[in-house]
Amino acid sequence: MTHPVPPSPVHPDVSVPAVGTQLPELVLPITRTMIVATAIASRDYQDVHHDPALAQDRGSPDIFMNILTSNGLAERFVTNWAGPAARVKRVKIRLGAPNHPGDTMTMTGQVTGVRPETGTTVIEVAVRGDNRIGMHLSGTVEVVLRAHEETQ
């Protein structure tokens, strides 16, 4: 069943999705470089994110992705879909199976809420990221749709 997409009360060029709208799947290859670089970029110097031997000493088969990267990937998944008029309001995720080098994480999502707020529209999206082991992350991302700002 398809739902019509009404124009946004915020700006006529911004479409507001209907509850139930599925986001296009995003497939992300998880590389060693990605894990190390994003840990360093987020200033997370824990050895389990860059040193395979120490990660193994601590019971992991290899290094693994940090939560800040997982958070960022959930945000990116939703904002790439929502477009340039969207701003992140809240991210609430839980982690499950770790992402290791060589994994592929498939992100999926569905609009679970649409509500007006003073001159804006808030879109709530349920997100999930799965790898070969199972669920890596699940939760919600809320974005606010605002009018396009005029450039001068």
C-alpha positions as CSV (number, residue, x, y, z in Angstrom):
1,M,0.0,0.0,0.0
2,T,1.4,3.4,-1.0
3,H,0.8,6.5,1.0
4,P,0.6,9.9,-0.6
5,V,3.4,12.3,0.4
6,P,1.8,15.6,1.4
7,P,3.6,18.9,0.9
8,S,5.4,20.1,4.0
9,P,3.8,22.8,6.1
10,V,7.3,24.2,6.4
11,H,8.2,24.7,2.7
12,P,6.4,23.6,-0.5
13,D,9.6,22.1,-1.9
14,V,10.1,19.8,1.2
15,S,8.1,16.6,1.1
16,V,7.0,15.0,4.4
17,P,7.0,11.2,4.2
18,A,4.1,9.1,5.5
19,V,4.4,6.8,8.5
20,G,5.4,3.4,7.1
21,T,7.7,4.7,4.4
22,Q,10.6,2.4,4.0
23,L,14.1,3.9,3.5
24,P,16.3,2.5,0.7
25,E,18.7,-0.1,2.0
26,L,22.3,1.0,2.5
27,V,25.1,-1.6,2.3
28,L,28.3,-0.6,4.0
29,P,31.5,-2.7,3.7
30,I,33.3,-2.6,7.1
31,T,37.1,-2.3,6.5
32,R,40.0,-2.3,8.9
33,T,40.8,1.2,7.7
34,M,37.3,2.4,8.3
35,I,37.3,1.1,11.9
36,V,40.7,2.6,12.8
37,A,40.2,5.9,11.0
38,T,36.7,6.5,12.5
39,A,38.0,5.6,16.0
40,I,40.8,8.1,15.7
41,A,38.5,10.7,14.2
42,S,36.2,10.4,17.2
43,R,39.2,10.5,19.6
44,D,38.6,7.0,20.8
45,Y,42.0,5.6,21.3
46,Q,40.9,2.3,23.0
47,D,43.2,-0.4,21.8
48,V,40.3,-2.7,20.8
49,H,39.6,-0.4,17.9
50,H,43.1,-0.5,16.4
51,D,45.3,-3.3,17.8
52,P,44.2,-6.8,16.7
53,A,46.5,-8.6,19.2
54,L,45.2,-6.7,22.2
55,A,41.6,-7.0,20.9
56,Q,42.1,-10.8,20.8
57,D,43.7,-10.8,24.3
58,R,40.4,-9.2,25.5
59,G,38.3,-11.9,23.8
60,S,37.4,-10.4,20.5
61,P,38.4,-12.2,17.2
62,D,39.7,-8.8,15.8
63,I,39.3,-5.1,16.3
64,F,35.8,-3.7,16.2
65,M,33.9,-0.6,15.4
66,N,33.3,2.0,18.2
67,I,29.8,3.3,19.2
68,L,30.5,6.8,18.0
69,T,31.0,5.5,14.5
70,S,27.8,3.4,14.7
71,N,26.0,6.5,15.9
72,G,27.3,8.5,13.0
73,L,26.4,5.8,10.4
74,A,22.8,5.7,11.7
75,E,22.7,9.5,11.4
76,R,24.2,9.5,7.9
77,F,21.7,6.8,6.8
78,V,18.7,8.9,7.7
79,T,20.0,12.3,6.7
80,N,21.2,11.1,3.3
81,W,17.6,9.9,2.7
82,A,15.9,13.0,4.3
83,G,17.9,15.5,2.3
84,P,19.6,18.8,2.9
85,A,16.6,20.4,4.7
86,A,16.9,17.8,7.5
87,R,18.7,18.4,10.8
88,V,19.3,15.6,13.4
89,K,17.3,16.2,16.6
90,R,18.0,12.9,18.4
91,V,19.7,9.6,18.0
92,K,18.9,6.7,20.3
93,I,20.5,3.4,19.4
94,R,21.5,0.1,21.1
95,L,24.4,-2.0,20.0
96,G,24.3,-5.7,19.5
97,A,26.8,-7.8,17.4
98,P,30.2,-6.0,16.8
99,N,31.3,-4.9,13.4
100,H,34.7,-6.5,12.5
101,P,36.9,-5.9,9.5
102,G,35.5,-7.8,6.5
103,D,31.9,-7.5,7.7
104,T,29.1,-5.9,5.6
105,M,26.5,-3.9,7.5
106,T,23.1,-3.5,5.8
107,M,21.2,-0.5,7.1
108,T,17.4,-0.5,6.9
109,G,14.8,1.9,8.2
110,Q,11.1,2.9,8.3
111,V,9.3,6.1,9.2
112,T,7.5,5.5,12.5
113,G,6.4,9.0,13.3
114,V,5.6,12.4,11.8
115,R,4.7,15.3,14.0
116,P,4.5,19.1,13.5
117,E,6.5,21.3,15.9
118,T,6.5,25.1,15.7
119,G,7.4,25.8,12.0
120,T,9.0,22.4,11.5
121,T,8.1,18.8,11.0
122,V,9.8,16.1,13.1
123,I,10.3,12.7,11.4
124,E,11.1,9.7,13.5
125,V,12.8,6.8,11.7
126,A,13.4,3.3,13.2
127,V,16.8,2.1,12.0
128,R,18.6,-1.2,12.1
129,G,22.0,-2.3,11.0
130,D,22.8,-6.0,10.5
131,N,26.0,-7.9,9.8
132,R,26.8,-11.6,9.3
133,I,26.5,-12.2,13.1
134,G,23.2,-10.4,13.5
135,M,21.9,-7.0,14.7
136,H,24.7,-4.5,15.1
137,L,22.5,-1.6,15.9
138,S,18.9,-0.7,16.3
139,G,17.0,2.3,17.5
140,T,15.6,5.6,16.3
141,V,16.8,8.8,14.6
142,E,14.7,11.9,14.7
143,V,15.2,14.6,12.1
144,V,13.6,18.0,11.8
145,L,12.6,19.3,8.4
146,R,13.0,23.0,8.1
147,A,12.4,25.4,5.2
148,H,15.3,25.8,2.8
149,E,17.4,28.8,3.9
150,E,17.8,31.5,1.3
151,T,21.3,32.2,0.3
152,Q,22.3,35.7,-0.4
